[in-house]
């Protein structure tokens, strides 16, 4: 990830139209002017997910996330190759890699059907009409809480179905994540070809009974409508827990050991309710702490208030050993960090 100069971030944001008035008021006005069928909104998101996997495209994407201590921005070049995945190259470092477009690293461009079902359980998904963004005709899809306030908004390309732009809002109506294409080139579609639907599934909970038998305990839900969709042990020995509300992902890594704070360069310690947690000012909103004889590491692309509530709901037990012992979990899990927040 690159942190852009403030002046450049403002210019790019203005180009994308990301700083134009109150997002909550704009979304509520669009709904009041003519709310569309909710099933249609969900259908459009399904089509966008299918296009993000099955359509070849390339372009430049810009992402800004507002975290606990300010905004963080990145610009990346992307190239989607159906059947292989999404190539992401960070600018100007040139760091590149292939990622799944349905993960935070792939900007959540192609969520699985399971993720969309979670989204539909938690929120109302409304087709809010048509507009234009970046010179392209687009469908608007609003994602609303039960009280009618917005939690997300999508601009979906009419010609290719892709998500051209996505915004997330916190409970106070503030923008916490914006991302979109500065430029986009769609590959031609061969005559008679069919864009595949997103693969079924998305749940990774087959190990849960075994994990419970081995003594692991973890919540099925976290605050912020976050549902458990993945729970498994990795070959390295740690436990991975994935939670989502259908829009964002909170990833929890649990490893044996005692935290060595001296190894956490770039992190700062804070006291919360008598416990010490380590935080890093980044788009991924990293949080690390010790609980009992385990180390918890959390990375998330969710709003900061959601992340803080999720962290508070996880175990915070006194450590039975000295803090200066080697803690494996925090040090080796940092490789999960990706160019998108």
C-alpha positions in Angstrom: 0.0 0.0 0.0 1.2 3.5 -0.7 0.1 6.5 1.3 -0.5 9.3 -1.1 0.3 13.0 -0.5 -2.7 14.8 1.0 -3.1 17.1 -2.1 -3.1 14.1 -4.5 -5.6 12.2 -2.4 -8.0 15.1 -2.5 -7.6 15.6 -6.3 -8.2 11.9 -7.0 -11.2 11.8 -4.6 -12.7 14.8 -6.4 -12.2 13.1 -9.7 -14.1 10.1 -8.4 -16.8 12.3 -6.9 -16.1 10.8 -3.5 -16.3 14.0 -1.5 -19.6 15.5 -2.5 -21.9 16.4 0.4 -23.5 14.1 2.9 -23.6 10.5 1.7 -26.3 9.5 4.1 -28.5 12.4 2.9 -27.8 11.6 -0.7 -28.8 7.9 -0.3 -31.9 8.7 1.7 -33.0 11.2 -0.9 -32.6 8.7 -3.7 -34.7 6.2 -1.8 -37.4 8.7 -1.1 -37.5 9.7 -4.8 -38.4 6.2 -5.8 -37.4 3.0 -4.1 -37.0 0.0 -6.4 -37.6 -3.6 -5.8 -35.1 -5.1 -3.3 -34.8 -8.4 -5.1 -33.7 -6.4 -8.2 -30.9 -4.8 -6.2 -29.6 -8.1 -5.0 -29.9 -9.5 -8.5 -27.7 -6.7 -9.8 -25.1 -7.5 -7.2 -25.1 -11.1 -8.1 -24.6 -10.2 -11.8 -21.7 -7.9 -10.8 -20.1 -10.7 -8.8 -20.4 -13.0 -11.8 -18.9 -10.3 -14.1 -16.0 -9.7 -11.8 -15.0 -13.4 -12.1 -16.0 -14.2 -15.6 -15.2 -11.0 -17.6 -11.7 -10.0 -18.6 -10.9 -6.4 -17.7 -8.1 -4.1 -16.7 -7.8 -0.7 -15.2 -6.6 1.6 -12.4 -8.3 1.5 -9.1 -8.2 4.0 -6.2 -9.1 3.2 -2.6 -9.4 5.4 0.5 -10.2 4.0 3.9 -10.8 6.2 7.0 -9.5 4.3 10.0 -8.9 5.0 13.7 -6.4 7.8 13.0 -7.1 9.3 9.6 -7.3 8.2 6.0 -5.2 5.8 4.1 -5.1 5.7 0.3 -3.7 3.3 -2.4 -3.7 3.2 -6.1 -3.3 -0.1 -8.0 -3.3 -1.5 -11.5 -5.6 -4.5 -11.9 -6.0 -7.2 -14.5 -8.7 -9.9 -14.3 -8.1 -13.1 -16.1 -11.2 -15.4 -15.9 -10.3 -18.7 -14.4 -7.1 -17.5 -12.9 -8.0 -14.5 -10.8 -7.2 -10.8 -10.3 -3.7 -9.5 -10.8 -3.0 -6.5 -8.5 0.0 -4.3 -8.9 0.6 -1.5 -6.4 1.8 1.9 -7.6 4.5 3.1 -7.5 6.2 0.2 -5.7 5.2 -2.3 -8.4 4.4 -5.0 -5.8 2.2 -7.5 -7.6 0.3 -10.7 -6.9 -2.7 -12.8 -7.9 -5.7 -12.6 -5.6 -9.3 -13.8 -5.4 -11.7 -11.0 -6.4 -14.1 -12.1 -3.7 -11.6 -11.2 -0.9 -10.5 -7.9 0.7 -7.3 -8.1 -1.4 -9.5 -8.2 -4.5 -11.6 -5.2 -3.2 -14.6 -7.5 -2.6 -15.5 -7.3 -6.3 -16.9 -10.8 -6.5 -18.4 -11.9 -3.2 -19.6 -15.5 -3.0 -23.3 -16.4 -3.0 -22.9 -17.1 0.7 -21.6 -13.6 1.3 -24.6 -12.2 -0.7 -27.0 -14.3 1.4 -25.5 -12.8 4.6 -25.8 -9.3 3.1 -29.5 -10.0 2.3 -30.1 -11.2 5.9 -28.5 -8.2 7.5 -29.7 -5.4 5.2 -32.2 -4.2 2.6 -30.7 -4.2 -0.9 -32.4 -1.7 -3.1 -32.1 -0.9 -6.8 -32.0 3.0 -6.7 -32.1 3.7 -10.4 -29.5 4.8 -13.0 -26.8 7.4 -13.1 -23.3 7.9 -14.5 -19.9 7.7 -12.9 -16.5 8.2 -14.5 -18.2 8.8 -17.9 -20.0 5.4 -17.8 -23.7 4.6 -17.4 -24.3 2.8 -14.2 -27.0 1.2 -11.9 -27.2 2.4 -8.4 -27.7 -0.1 -5.6 -28.2 1.1 -2.1 -27.7 -1.2 1.0 -29.8 0.0 3.9 -30.2 -0.8 7.6 -33.6 -1.6 8.9 -34.0 2.1 9.9 -33.4 3.2 6.3 -29.9 4.7 6.9 -27.3 3.7 4.3 -24.5 1.2 5.1 -23.2 0.9 1.5 -23.7 2.1 -2.1 -22.6 0.5 -5.4 -22.3 1.9 -8.9 -22.5 -1.0 -11.3 -21.5 -0.6 -14.9 -24.5 -1.0 -17.3 -22.5 -2.5 -20.1 -20.2 -4.9 -18.2 -21.9 -5.3 -14.9 -18.8 -4.6 -12.9 -18.8 -2.6 -9.7 -17.4 0.8 -10.9 -17.4 2.3 -7.4 -18.3 1.3 -3.8 -18.8 3.3 -0.7 -19.2 2.2 2.9 -20.7 4.3 5.8 -20.5 3.9 9.5 -23.4 4.1 11.9 -23.2 7.9 12.0 -23.4 8.2 8.3 -19.8 9.1 7.7 -17.9 7.7 4.8 -15.4 5.1 5.9 -14.4 3.4 2.7 -14.5 4.5 -0.9 -13.1 2.8 -4.0 -13.5 2.8 -7.7 -12.0 2.8 -11.1 -10.2 5.8 -12.4 -10.1 4.0 -15.8 -11.5 0.7 -17.0 -11.1 -1.4 -20.2 -13.4 -4.3 -20.7 -12.2 -7.2 -22.9 -14.5 -8.1 -25.8 -17.1 -10.8 -25.2 -17.1 -13.5 -27.8 -20.5 -14.1 -29.5 -22.4 -16.8 -27.8 -20.3 -16.8 -24.6 -21.9 -16.9 -21.2 -20.6 -15.2 -18.1 -20.5 -17.9 -15.3 -22.3 -17.3 -12.1 -20.3 -17.0 -8.9 -19.3 -20.3 -7.5 -21.6 -21.6 -4.8 -20.6 -21.9 -1.2 -18.3 -19.6 0.7 -18.8 -21.3 4.0 -15.7 -22.9 5.5 -17.1 -24.4 8.7 -16.5 -28.1 8.2 -13.8 -28.2 11.0 -16.0 -26.6 13.6 -17.0 -29.8 15.4 -13.4 -31.0 15.5 -12.3 -27.6 16.8 -14.9 -27.7 19.6 -13.8 -31.2 20.5 -10.2 -29.9 20.8 -11.3 -27.3 23.2 -11.4 -24.2 20.9 -14.2 -21.7 21.8 -15.2 -18.8 19.6 -18.4 -16.8 19.0 -20.7 -17.6 16.1 -21.4 -13.9 15.8 -19.7 -10.6 16.6 -21.2 -7.1 17.1 -22.0 -5.3 13.9 -24.0 -8.2 12.3 -20.8 -10.1 11.7 -21.5 -13.8 11.1 -18.9 -16.6 11.3 -18.3 -17.9 7.8 -14.8 -19.6 8.2 -13.1 -21.5 11.0 -10.1 -23.7 10.4 -6.6 -24.4 11.6 -3.7 -23.6 9.3 -0.6 -25.8 8.8 1.4 -23.2 10.7 -0.7 -24.1 13.8 -2.9 -21.1 14.3 -6.7 -20.8 14.2 -8.3 -18.7 11.5 -11.8 -17.2 12.1 -13.6 -15.2 9.4 -16.6 -13.0 10.1 -18.6 -10.9 7.7 -21.8 -8.9 7.5 -21.9 -9.4 3.7 -20.0 -6.1 3.1 -16.8 -6.3 5.1 -14.6 -9.0 6.5 -13.0 -9.2 10.0 -10.3 -11.8 10.1 -9.2 -13.2 13.5 -6.0 -15.3 13.9 -5.4 -17.1 17.2 -2.0 -18.6 18.0 -0.4 -20.2 21.0 2.3 -18.1 22.8 2.8 -15.0 24.7 3.0 -11.6 23.0 6.5 -10.0 22.6 5.6 -6.3 22.3 9.2 -5.5 21.4 8.8 -7.2 18.0 5.8 -5.0 17.1 7.6 -2.2 15.4 5.2 0.4 14.0 2.5 -0.7 16.5 1.5 1.3 19.6 0.1 0.0 22.8 -3.2 1.2 24.4 -5.0 0.3 27.6 -8.6 -0.8 27.2 -10.6 -2.0 30.3 -7.5 -3.0 32.1 -5.9 -4.9 29.1 -3.1 -3.9 26.8 -3.8 -4.1 23.1 -1.5 -3.2 20.2 -2.8 -1.2 17.2 -1.3 -0.2 13.9 -2.5 2.9 12.0 -3.2 1.4 8.6 -6.1 0.7 6.3 -6.3 -2.9 7.6 -6.8 -1.6 11.2 -4.5 -4.2 12.7 -5.0 -5.1 16.4 -3.0 -7.6 18.5 -3.3 -8.6 22.1 -2.6 -11.5 24.4 -5.4 -13.4 26.2 -4.5 -16.3 28.4 -1.9 -18.3 26.7 -2.9 -17.2 23.2 -2.2 -14.3 20.9 -5.1 -12.7 18.9 -4.4 -10.8 15.7 -7.3 -9.0 13.9 -7.2 -7.4 10.4 -10.3 -5.9 8.9 -11.7 -3.8 6.1 -14.8 -2.9 8.2 -15.6 0.5 9.8 -13.5 1.4 12.8 -16.4 1.3 15.2 -17.3 -2.2 14.0 -13.7 -3.4 14.4 -13.4 -1.9 17.9 -16.7 -3.6 19.0 -15.5 -6.9 17.5 -12.2 -6.7 19.3 -13.9 -5.9 22.6 -16.2 -9.0 22.2 -13.3 -11.4 21.8 -11.5 -12.9 24.9 -9.2 -10.6 27.0 -7.9 -12.8 29.8 -4.9 -12.2 32.0 -1.7 -13.7 30.6 -0.4 -16.6 32.8 3.3 -16.0 31.7 5.6 -13.0 31.3 5.0 -10.8 28.4 8.6 -10.9 27.2 8.3 -14.5 25.9 8.3 -15.1 22.2 4.9 -14.7 20.7 4.6 -16.4 17.4 1.2 -15.3 16.3 1.5 -11.6 15.8 4.9 -11.7 14.1 4.2 -14.3 11.4 0.6 -13.4 10.5 1.4 -9.9 9.2 1.8 -11.3 5.7 -2.0 -11.4 5.4 -2.0 -7.6 4.9 -3.0 -6.7 1.4 -3.2 -3.5 -0.7 -6.9 -3.0 -0.1 -8.4 -1.9 3.2 
